[in-house]
Amino acid sequence: MIPARSGVNLDVRNRQRAHPVNLARLRQLAGIAAADFQSLSIVLVGDAEMARLNLRYHAVAGTTDVLSFDYGAGHGELIISVAQAITQARRYRTTPSRELALYIVHGILHLQGYDDLTPSKRRPMRAAERRLLRKLDFRGLLPVR
């Protein structure tokens, strides 16, 4: 594990090869966003693996953007689909780097107890996402295509 500036222990694994990711930038960004954690594991995957994991852990067919696993006592794991970041960036007319940063922030907020299943819970989560993203320099996580 590589200690981030914030003191959180980060374990970042890239299990997809279709899209190059700047792992040093990702570690830096995640270390800032996850400052309250003792350890955080981030696993980058493709859509096929994400669909398999989504079915296994949520009984939902198909891919998703991020899965969050809270192991308690400040330890958590995020599984993120890089392919979804690229696809959704096109859809929402943003950059793939911002979209990937959003997934990291979104997953961390879930680990902190935020929920987005209802509109009344989604509003504070979206506000927290915007606040965190304003603090982060996510440029260069993924190449612009």
Secondary structure, DSSP 8 states (H G I E B T S, - for coil): -EE-TTS-EEEEEE---SS---HHHHHHHHHHHTTT-SEEEEEEE-HHHHHHHHHHHH---S--SEEEEEEETTEEEEEEEHHHHHHHHHHHTS-HHHHHHHHHHHHHHHHTT---SSHHHHHHHHHHHHHHHHH---TTSS---
